[in-house]
Amino acid sequence: MAATDFKDYYAILGVSKTASADEIKRSFRKLARKYHPDVNPDNKKAEAKFKEVSEAYEVLSDQDKRTKYDQFGQYWEQADKAGASGFGGPGGFGGPSGGASGVDFGAYGSFEDFVNELLGRMGGGGAGPGRSARSSYGYQQAGNPSGFDTSGFGSSGFGFDPRTATRTSRTAGKTVGRSPFDQEAALKLTLSEAFQGTQKRFSIGGESVTVRIPAGVKAGSKIRLKGKGAANPQTQQRGDVYLTVELAPHPFFKLDGNNLTCEIPIAPDEAVLGAKVSVPTPDGSVTVSVPAGIKSGQSLRLKGKGWPQKKGDKKTDLLVKVVITPPTDLSEQERSLYEQIKASRSSDPRSAIANVKL
């Protein structure tokens, strides 16, 4: 990479030099979505920007490459190759001298000094270890602060591979992130569809995809469509699509954790005397015994009448909340009877709170 081609990868990603790996990843994914060719068809500037941010992420997301980039700037790739070839020994620049090439790297202040000295030899100049090749030449190329064309020593290029974006620990081999070419979308289902399972057809990038949704999925569940995500413009390998389940509200049933819930209204006399009431369940109505003296807000548990479990045919429970609902349109006879009950009532329902003070 020529000195004039130096790219500030931190500036490209819009992060500071002290940014954490998570901050770098978040910034890249935001910019990748913004400039991806699928979002900007036939936009050469967006495509070039996408390649630029991908190149920056490829370097800064790799701790070894980032360390070399921070130390050697635009010459980080050459430093990487030199280290792999034994140049500079275990200590790198400024460390133990010598190596497979016989070069004393301890005599150079930086990798740039070594490159400049090497180019001076190639061009017949006389720069030597311990002296800057810049002073040996006595001139600078226009627009090139170092005075030397180092373009023949490699270029960072695009070179982004989504397989390296899903980074793994070199020691433990555990995945620590997804591919930046993965995509996410919401999958909206009715409660009935989620309960019974269903199939949905999607159009992804002009491709028709049928997705089978298993019975018992819940809000927040993720369904992975392998190889249906965005394409790496260089390798054409595609990431995955992750569908996040969203459940539309149901007028009667609600999913609370693993259990299904509902509310049933009962009349005051049913609460006092007890009753047998019909309760809807996903499998049809069942008759439930309401015990005498039940309070409003208490719940009855119907075992095995709730939400499907992932394994087997078992279901969780249905929790039926009882709500005592007084009539609002009384007949004359009903009003008369309630007046008689009121007049003959022997207990005070508020006796327990008569002496409550703050």
Summary of the structure (lengths in Angstrom):
residues: 358
radius of gyration: 35.9
end to end distance: 77.2
largest distance: 119.3
contacts: 947
relative contact order: 0.08
helix: 33%
strand: 20%
